[in-house]
């Protein structure tokens, strides 16, 4: 029995260490946030982060949130609301992580839009998308990368990655993976 309890405690300890090392989520454009101001229903609302990284709030106007954690946004909102409300208490929740999306198109079983909620590589993404169809051209995969209109084009030979001849490519938010 002691052995089982020890194993459970070790597992919990390892899990807590891994959890503690997870980087905090940074808010980005298009994310959907739930802003609650305790006791102030007219100020509580769901807001979408605009492309410029701001949200609009009554009394406060535009508030920069992109690149910040929910705790940082909470602190800023409470600080700014203190001019209008005695001892404001806010909660900021990311309802939907829309800024961390990537897209898979072409000859995969499940093309579509996916959320990048952890670090993923191209081989993992292909697996998430259900693998290749029988007509897929695995040696000519294209990754379109970039925030602006001038996207970088990365051509990949999947078989070379699998054989260890090329490095697997980490996927970034906004990437479009095209499997011809």
N, C-alpha and C positions, 0 to 999 in steps of 0.2 A: 504494500500500500504506500509506504514511504517513497518507493521508487516512482510510482505513478504520480504522486504529488510533486516530487522533485522535477519530473519531466514536464508537468503542466506549468510549474513556476518558471522553469527555464524557457519554455515556449513563450509564455507571457512576457518574460523579460526581453527576449529577442524581438518579439512583436512590438513591444513598446519602444525599444531602441530604434527599430526600423521606422516606426511611425514618427518618432521624434526627429528623424533625419530627413523626412519628406520636406521638400521646399514648400513654403506657403504659396498658395495660388495667387497669382498676380492678375488683376482685372484687366481686360482688354476690350477694344472696340467690338460692339455688337453683343457683348455679354448682357444677360438679363438679370437685373438686381432687384431684390425686395428690400425697400427701405422702410423701417418701422420706427416711428417716433412715439414713445410711450405717452399715452394720454392726449395725443394730438392726431386724431384720425385724418384731419384735412392735410396733414403733412406726410402721412404714410402713403406709400405707393410703390408700384413696380415701374422701373425705368430701364430703358435700353441705353447702354453706353454708346454715344455717338462716335462717328468715325474720327472726330478730332480728340477723343478721349475724355469728353466731358459729359456730365448729366445735368439736367435742369431741375431745380427744386424750388418750391414756393419759398418766399422770403430770402432765399440765398442766391438765386440766379444760377449761373453756371458753376459747377464744381468739378475740378480735375480729378478723375479717378483712375485713369488708365495707368498701369504699371504699379499700382498700389495694392496692398492687401486689404481685406475687409476690415481688419482692425484699424488700419491707418485711415480708411475712409470714415469709419465710425467716429474716431477721435476728431477728425476734421469737421464732420457734420455737427457733433456735439459742441465743439469750440465755437463754430460760427453761429449755431442756433442759440448759444448762451446770451447773445445780444438781445434776443427776442423772447426767450422762454427761460424761466427760472429752473436751473438744474436739469437740462434736457438729457434724456436717455434714448439712445438709438440702437438699432440692430441693423446690420447689413448682411444680407445673405445672397450668395450667387445662386440664382434659380436655374440658370442655364448657361453653360460655358460655350457660348457661340463663337468666341474669338479664337478658340483652339481647334478649329476644324481643318480637315484635309479631305481630299476628294480622290476617288479611284474610278477610272473610266476604262472602257474597252473590254477586252477578253478575260474577264474574271467572273466568277459565279454570281457575286453580289456587288455590282458597281454601285457607287453612291457616295454620300457624304458621311464622314465619321468624325467622332470627337477624339482629339489627341489629349487624353487625360493622364497620360504617362509617357515616358520616353519609348518610342517605337522605331524599329528599323524597317527597311523595305521588305525584308523577308517576313517579318511579323505582319506587316500590313497586307501582304498578298494572302497570308493565311486568314486574317480577319475578313478579307473580302471573299473568302470561300475558295481560294486557289484559282488556278488558270483553267480556262476552257480548253477544249482540244485544239482550237485554232489559234491560240495565243502564240505570238512571236516573242519568246522569252529573251532573246538576245538583242532586242531593240526597244526596251522599255524606256519611256521618257518621264522625267520628273520636271515639272515646271515649278520654279521656285522664285519667290519675290513678292514684295508688297506693292510694287508699282506696276505700271503698264509694261515696263521693260523687264520681263521675267527671264530668269536664267534657265537655260535648257540643259538638263543633265541626262545623257544617254547611258543606259545601264544594260549590261549583259548579266542576266540573273544566274545563268548556269556558272559563270566565272565566280560569282559571289558564293554560291553553294559549294563549289569545289575549293574554295579558299584562295583563289587566285586574285580576287579583288575584295576590297573591304565592303561590308554591308553599309548601307547609307542611312543615317538617321533622318527620320521624317520630321519636318518642321510645320508649325501652324501655317495654313494657307497653301501648302503643297498640293499639286494636282499630279497624280500618278496615272500615266496613260499606258495601257498595255495593248499594243496593236494586234 
